Amino acid sequence: VDEEHKTALVPFVEAIVPEVDVANGYLTINPPGGLIPGLS
């Protein structure tokens, strides 16, 4: 996690990124516990 910019690298696999909406410019993530520090 880049604390200054609040970014994190997330594996782009269906279990973690179940929804990608290219037309509307967003994706949904479902990170397992511990993947992103500060989230529980």
N, CA, C, O and CB atoms as a CASP TS submission, in Angstrom:
PFRMAT TS
TARGET T0000
AUTHOR 0000-0000-0000
METHOD Language model
MODEL 1
PARENT N/A
ATOM      1  N   VAL     1       0.847  -1.186   0.000  1.00  0.00           N
ATOM      2  CA  VAL     1       0.000   0.000   0.000  1.00  0.00           C
ATOM      3  C   VAL     1       0.881   1.234   0.000  1.00  0.00           C
ATOM      4  O   VAL     1       1.814   1.341   0.796  1.00  0.00           O
ATOM      5  CB  VAL     1      -0.958   0.007   1.218  1.00  0.00           C
ATOM      6  N   ASP     2       0.589   2.150  -0.881  1.00  0.00           N
ATOM      7  CA  ASP     2       1.267   3.438  -0.942  1.00  0.00           C
ATOM      8  C   ASP     2       0.464   4.393  -0.070  1.00  0.00           C
ATOM      9  O   ASP     2      -0.579   4.891  -0.495  1.00  0.00           O
ATOM     10  CB  ASP     2       1.399   3.969  -2.429  1.00  0.00           C
ATOM     11  N   GLU     3       0.939   4.654   1.147  1.00  0.00           N
ATOM     12  CA  GLU     3       0.184   5.474   2.101  1.00  0.00           C
ATOM     13  C   GLU     3      -0.060   6.894   1.602  1.00  0.00           C
ATOM     14  O   GLU     3      -1.099   7.482   1.903  1.00  0.00           O
ATOM     15  CB  GLU     3       0.916   5.528   3.422  1.00  0.00           C
ATOM     16  N   GLU     4       0.878   7.450   0.847  1.00  0.00           N
ATOM     17  CA  GLU     4       0.701   8.823   0.362  1.00  0.00           C
ATOM     18  C   GLU     4      -0.447   8.918  -0.637  1.00  0.00           C
ATOM     19  O   GLU     4      -1.234   9.863  -0.592  1.00  0.00           O
ATOM     20  CB  GLU     4       1.993   9.329  -0.281  1.00  0.00           C
ATOM     21  N   HIS     5      -0.543   7.949  -1.531  1.00  0.00           N
ATOM     22  CA  HIS     5      -1.553   7.992  -2.583  1.00  0.00           C
ATOM     23  C   HIS     5      -2.705   7.029  -2.353  1.00  0.00           C
ATOM     24  O   HIS     5      -3.646   6.989  -3.145  1.00  0.00           O
ATOM     25  CB  HIS     5      -0.919   7.696  -3.902  1.00  0.00           C
ATOM     26  N   LYS     6      -2.643   6.255  -1.283  1.00  0.00           N
ATOM     27  CA  LYS     6      -3.705   5.306  -0.939  1.00  0.00           C
ATOM     28  C   LYS     6      -3.990   4.334  -2.083  1.00  0.00           C
ATOM     29  O   LYS     6      -5.135   4.175  -2.504  1.00  0.00           O
ATOM     30  CB  LYS     6      -4.981   6.058  -0.569  1.00  0.00           C
ATOM     31  N   THR     7      -2.936   3.688  -2.578  1.00  0.00           N
ATOM     32  CA  THR     7      -3.082   2.676  -3.609  1.00  0.00           C
ATOM     33  C   THR     7      -2.558   1.343  -3.090  1.00  0.00           C
ATOM     34  O   THR     7      -1.735   1.306  -2.175  1.00  0.00           O
ATOM     35  CB  THR     7      -2.340   3.092  -4.899  1.00  0.00           C
ATOM     36  N   ALA     8      -3.029   0.268  -3.668  1.00  0.00           N
ATOM     37  CA  ALA     8      -2.570  -1.071  -3.309  1.00  0.00           C
ATOM     38  C   ALA     8      -2.582  -1.939  -4.560  1.00  0.00           C
ATOM     39  O   ALA     8      -3.426  -1.766  -5.439  1.00  0.00           O
ATOM     40  CB  ALA     8      -3.461  -1.695  -2.186  1.00  0.00           C
ATOM     41  N   LEU     9      -1.642  -2.871  -4.631  1.00  0.00           N
ATOM     42  CA  LEU     9      -1.629  -3.839  -5.719  1.00  0.00           C
ATOM     43  C   LEU     9      -2.500  -5.016  -5.307  1.00  0.00           C
ATOM     44  O   LEU     9      -2.317  -5.586  -4.231  1.00  0.00           O
ATOM     45  CB  LEU     9      -0.171  -4.302  -6.059  1.00  0.00           C
ATOM     46  N   VAL    10      -3.438  -5.375  -6.157  1.00  0.00           N
ATOM     47  CA  VAL    10      -4.395  -6.442  -5.865  1.00  0.00           C
ATOM     48  C   VAL    10      -4.330  -7.457  -7.006  1.00  0.00           C
ATOM     49  O   VAL    10      -4.387  -7.069  -8.173  1.00  0.00           O
ATOM     50  CB  VAL    10      -5.856  -5.876  -5.687  1.00  0.00           C
ATOM     51  N   PRO    11      -4.210  -8.752  -6.689  1.00  0.00           N
ATOM     52  CA  PRO    11      -4.218  -9.754  -7.760  1.00  0.00           C
ATOM     53  C   PRO    11      -5.519  -9.674  -8.563  1.00  0.00           C
ATOM     54  O   PRO    11      -6.610  -9.663  -7.992  1.00  0.00           O
ATOM     55  CB  PRO    11      -4.038 -11.174  -7.173  1.00  0.00           C
ATOM     56  N   PHE    12      -5.393  -9.618  -9.880  1.00  0.00           N
ATOM     57  CA  PHE    12      -6.572  -9.480 -10.744  1.00  0.00           C
ATOM     58  C   PHE    12      -7.100 -10.863 -11.104  1.00  0.00           C
ATOM     59  O   PHE    12      -6.894 -11.357 -12.213  1.00  0.00           O
ATOM     60  CB  PHE    12      -6.232  -8.672 -12.032  1.00  0.00           C
ATOM     61  N   VAL    13      -7.786 -11.475 -10.140  1.00  0.00           N
ATOM     62  CA  VAL    13      -8.401 -12.788 -10.330  1.00  0.00           C
ATOM     63  C   VAL    13      -9.876 -12.674  -9.964  1.00  0.00           C
ATOM     64  O   VAL    13     -10.249 -11.814  -9.165  1.00  0.00           O
ATOM     65  CB  VAL    13      -7.686 -13.891  -9.467  1.00  0.00           C
ATOM     66  N   GLU    14     -10.713 -13.524 -10.534  1.00  0.00           N
ATOM     67  CA  GLU    14     -12.161 -13.409 -10.349  1.00  0.00           C
ATOM     68  C   GLU    14     -12.592 -13.493  -8.887  1.00  0.00           C
ATOM     69  O   GLU    14     -13.567 -12.851  -8.498  1.00  0.00           O
ATOM     70  CB  GLU    14     -12.858 -14.487 -11.133  1.00  0.00           C
ATOM     71  N   ALA    15     -11.884 -14.270  -8.073  1.00  0.00           N
ATOM     72  CA  ALA    15     -12.253 -14.400  -6.659  1.00  0.00           C
ATOM     73  C   ALA    15     -12.110 -13.078  -5.905  1.00  0.00           C
ATOM     74  O   ALA    15     -12.830 -12.835  -4.936  1.00  0.00           O
ATOM     75  CB  ALA    15     -11.393 -15.467  -5.989  1.00  0.00           C
ATOM     76  N   ILE    16     -11.185 -12.225  -6.345  1.00  0.00           N
ATOM     77  CA  ILE    16     -10.944 -10.945  -5.665  1.00  0.00           C
ATOM     78  C   ILE    16     -11.584  -9.785  -6.417  1.00  0.00           C
ATOM     79  O   ILE    16     -12.022  -8.815  -5.798  1.00  0.00           O
ATOM     80  CB  ILE    16      -9.440 -10.697  -5.511  1.00  0.00           C
ATOM     81  N   VAL    17     -11.643  -9.870  -7.739  1.00  0.00           N
ATOM     82  CA  VAL    17     -12.246  -8.820  -8.576  1.00  0.00           C
ATOM     83  C   VAL    17     -13.423  -9.448  -9.332  1.00  0.00           C
ATOM     84  O   VAL    17     -13.296  -9.784 -10.510  1.00  0.00           O
ATOM     85  CB  VAL    17     -11.183  -8.193  -9.582  1.00  0.00           C
ATOM     86  N   PRO    18     -14.570  -9.604  -8.653  1.00  0.00           N
ATOM     87  CA  PRO    18     -15.691 -10.311  -9.276  1.00  0.00           C
ATOM     88  C   PRO    18     -16.463  -9.515 -10.330  1.00  0.00           C
ATOM     89  O   PRO    18     -17.203 -10.099 -11.122  1.00  0.00           O
ATOM     90  CB  PRO    18     -16.633 -10.734  -8.221  1.00  0.00           C
ATOM     91  N   GLU    19     -16.299  -8.193 -10.348  1.00  0.00           N
ATOM     92  CA  GLU    19     -17.077  -7.376 -11.289  1.00  0.00           C
ATOM     93  C   GLU    19     -16.203  -6.294 -11.904  1.00  0.00           C
ATOM     94  O   GLU    19     -15.552  -5.526 -11.196  1.00  0.00           O
ATOM     95  CB  GLU    19     -18.291  -6.739 -10.584  1.00  0.00           C
ATOM     96  N   VAL    20     -16.197  -6.242 -13.234  1.00  0.00           N
ATOM     97  CA  VAL    20     -15.497  -5.194 -13.976  1.00  0.00           C
ATOM     98  C   VAL    20     -16.509  -4.570 -14.923  1.00  0.00           C
ATOM     99  O   VAL    20     -17.059  -5.249 -15.790  1.00  0.00           O
ATOM    100  CB  VAL    20     -14.243  -5.760 -14.760  1.00  0.00           C
ATOM    101  N   ASP    21     -16.753  -3.279 -14.755  1.00  0.00           N
ATOM    102  CA  ASP    21     -17.702  -2.556 -15.601  1.00  0.00           C
ATOM    103  C   ASP    21     -16.918  -1.514 -16.395  1.00  0.00           C
ATOM    104  O   ASP    21     -16.731  -0.381 -15.951  1.00  0.00           O
ATOM    105  CB  ASP    21     -18.843  -1.882 -14.746  1.00  0.00           C
ATOM    106  N   VAL    22     -16.470  -1.918 -17.561  1.00  0.00           N
ATOM    107  CA  VAL    22     -15.647  -1.036 -18.396  1.00  0.00           C
ATOM    108  C   VAL    22     -16.455   0.173 -18.863  1.00  0.00           C
ATOM    109  O   VAL    22     -15.943   1.292 -18.863  1.00  0.00           O
ATOM    110  CB  VAL    22     -15.091  -1.805 -19.613  1.00  0.00           C
ATOM    111  N   ALA    23     -17.685  -0.036 -19.254  1.00  0.00           N
ATOM    112  CA  ALA    23     -18.520   1.050 -19.773  1.00  0.00           C
ATOM    113  C   ALA    23     -18.691   2.177 -18.761  1.00  0.00           C
ATOM    114  O   ALA    23     -18.706   3.348 -19.139  1.00  0.00           O
ATOM    115  CB  ALA    23     -19.885   0.514 -20.176  1.00  0.00           C
ATOM    116  N   ASN    24     -18.819   1.836 -17.479  1.00  0.00           N
ATOM    117  CA  ASN    24     -19.012   2.847 -16.445  1.00  0.00           C
ATOM    118  C   ASN    24     -17.735   3.184 -15.684  1.00  0.00           C
ATOM    119  O   ASN    24     -17.749   4.034 -14.793  1.00  0.00           O
ATOM    120  CB  ASN    24     -20.058   2.385 -15.478  1.00  0.00           C
ATOM    121  N   GLY    25     -16.635   2.527 -16.026  1.00  0.00           N
ATOM    122  CA  GLY    25     -15.336   2.876 -15.467  1.00  0.00           C
ATOM    123  C   GLY    25     -15.113   2.489 -14.017  1.00  0.00           C
ATOM    124  O   GLY    25     -14.493   3.245 -13.269  1.00  0.00           O
ATOM    125  N   TYR    26     -15.606   1.324 -13.601  1.00  0.00           N
ATOM    126  CA  TYR    26     -15.339   0.893 -12.229  1.00  0.00           C
ATOM    127  C   TYR    26     -15.212  -0.618 -12.144  1.00  0.00           C
ATOM    128  O   TYR    26     -15.619  -1.349 -13.048  1.00  0.00           O
ATOM    129  CB  TYR    26     -16.444   1.377 -11.293  1.00  0.00           C
ATOM    130  N   LEU    27     -14.638  -1.066 -11.039  1.00  0.00           N
ATOM    131  CA  LEU    27     -14.598  -2.485 -10.728  1.00  0.00           C
ATOM    132  C   LEU    27     -14.881  -2.658  -9.248  1.00  0.00           C
ATOM    133  O   LEU    27     -14.720  -1.729  -8.457  1.00  0.00           O
ATOM    134  CB  LEU    27     -13.230  -3.110 -11.114  1.00  0.00           C
ATOM    135  N   THR    28     -15.301  -3.852  -8.886  1.00  0.00           N
ATOM    136  CA  THR    28     -15.614  -4.181  -7.505  1.00  0.00           C
ATOM    137  C   THR    28     -14.574  -5.171  -7.015  1.00  0.00           C
ATOM    138  O   THR    28     -14.254  -6.134  -7.713  1.00  0.00           O
ATOM    139  CB  THR    28     -17.056  -4.759  -7.365  1.00  0.00           C
ATOM    140  N   ILE    29     -14.040  -4.943  -5.815  1.00  0.00           N
ATOM    141  CA  ILE    29     -13.100  -5.910  -5.259  1.00  0.00           C
ATOM    142  C   ILE    29     -13.666  -6.504  -3.980  1.00  0.00           C
ATOM    143  O   ILE    29     -14.438  -5.868  -3.262  1.00  0.00           O
ATOM    144  CB  ILE    29     -11.733  -5.253  -4.990  1.00  0.00           C
ATOM    145  N   ASN    30     -13.264  -7.736  -3.714  1.00  0.00           N
ATOM    146  CA  ASN    30     -13.649  -8.460  -2.518  1.00  0.00           C
ATOM    147  C   ASN    30     -12.363  -9.041  -1.924  1.00  0.00           C
ATOM    148  O   ASN    30     -12.128 -10.245  -2.015  1.00  0.00           O
ATOM    149  CB  ASN    30     -14.716  -9.588  -2.833  1.00  0.00           C
ATOM    150  N   PRO    31     -11.524  -8.183  -1.311  1.00  0.00           N
ATOM    151  CA  PRO    31     -10.216  -8.645  -0.841  1.00  0.00           C
ATOM    152  C   PRO    31     -10.326  -9.518   0.408  1.00  0.00           C
ATOM    153  O   PRO    31     -11.103  -9.216   1.313  1.00  0.00           O
ATOM    154  CB  PRO    31      -9.315  -7.453  -0.554  1.00  0.00           C
ATOM    155  N   PRO    32      -9.550 -10.599   0.455  1.00  0.00           N
ATOM    156  CA  PRO    32      -9.536 -11.400   1.671  1.00  0.00           C
ATOM    157  C   PRO    32      -8.851 -10.626   2.796  1.00  0.00           C
ATOM    158  O   PRO    32      -8.043  -9.734   2.537  1.00  0.00           O
ATOM    159  CB  PRO    32      -8.824 -12.749   1.428  1.00  0.00           C
ATOM    160  N   GLY    33      -9.172 -10.966   4.033  1.00  0.00           N
ATOM    161  CA  GLY    33      -8.571 -10.291   5.179  1.00  0.00           C
ATOM    162  C   GLY    33      -7.055 -10.292   5.108  1.00  0.00           C
ATOM    163  O   GLY    33      -6.443 -11.316   4.807  1.00  0.00           O
ATOM    164  N   GLY    34      -6.449  -9.143   5.384  1.00  0.00           N
ATOM    165  CA  GLY    34      -5.002  -9.014   5.389  1.00  0.00           C
ATOM    166  C   GLY    34      -4.392  -8.611   4.063  1.00  0.00           C
ATOM    167  O   GLY    34      -3.213  -8.260   4.019  1.00  0.00           O
ATOM    168  N   LEU    35      -5.154  -8.649   2.980  1.00  0.00           N
ATOM    169  CA  LEU    35      -4.585  -8.283   1.680  1.00  0.00           C
ATOM    170  C   LEU    35      -4.262  -6.797   1.624  1.00  0.00           C
ATOM    171  O   LEU    35      -3.222  -6.404   1.094  1.00  0.00           O
ATOM    172  CB  LEU    35      -5.549  -8.651   0.548  1.00  0.00           C
ATOM    173  N   ILE    36      -5.145  -5.976   2.166  1.00  0.00           N
ATOM    174  CA  ILE    36      -4.941  -4.527   2.163  1.00  0.00           C
ATOM    175  C   ILE    36      -4.827  -4.063   3.609  1.00  0.00           C
ATOM    176  O   ILE    36      -5.816  -4.082   4.343  1.00  0.00           O
ATOM    177  CB  ILE    36      -6.108  -3.782   1.420  1.00  0.00           C
ATOM    178  N   PRO    37      -3.634  -3.648   4.026  1.00  0.00           N
ATOM    179  CA  PRO    37      -3.451  -3.204   5.411  1.00  0.00           C
ATOM    180  C   PRO    37      -4.419  -2.074   5.770  1.00  0.00           C
ATOM    181  O   PRO    37      -4.650  -1.164   4.975  1.00  0.00           O
ATOM    182  CB  PRO    37      -2.004  -2.741   5.633  1.00  0.00           C
ATOM    183  N   GLY    38      -4.974  -2.147   6.965  1.00  0.00           N
ATOM    184  CA  GLY    38      -5.905  -1.126   7.417  1.00  0.00           C
ATOM    185  C   GLY    38      -7.354  -1.502   7.199  1.00  0.00           C
ATOM    186  O   GLY    38      -8.248  -0.881   7.775  1.00  0.00           O
ATOM    187  N   LEU    39      -7.603  -2.512   6.374  1.00  0.00           N
ATOM    188  CA  LEU    39      -8.967  -3.010   6.180  1.00  0.00           C
ATOM    189  C   LEU    39      -9.108  -4.318   6.937  1.00  0.00           C
ATOM    190  O   LEU    39      -8.167  -5.108   7.014  1.00  0.00           O
ATOM    191  CB  LEU    39      -9.298  -3.203   4.662  1.00  0.00           C
ATOM    192  N   SER    40     -10.276  -4.537   7.487  1.00  0.00           N
ATOM    193  CA  SER    40     -10.478  -5.811   8.195  1.00  0.00           C
ATOM    194  C   SER    40     -11.507  -6.661   7.500  1.00  0.00           C
ATOM    195  O   SER    40     -11.805  -7.766   7.954  1.00  0.00           O
ATOM    196  CB  SER    40     -10.904  -5.568   9.637  1.00  0.00           C
TER
END
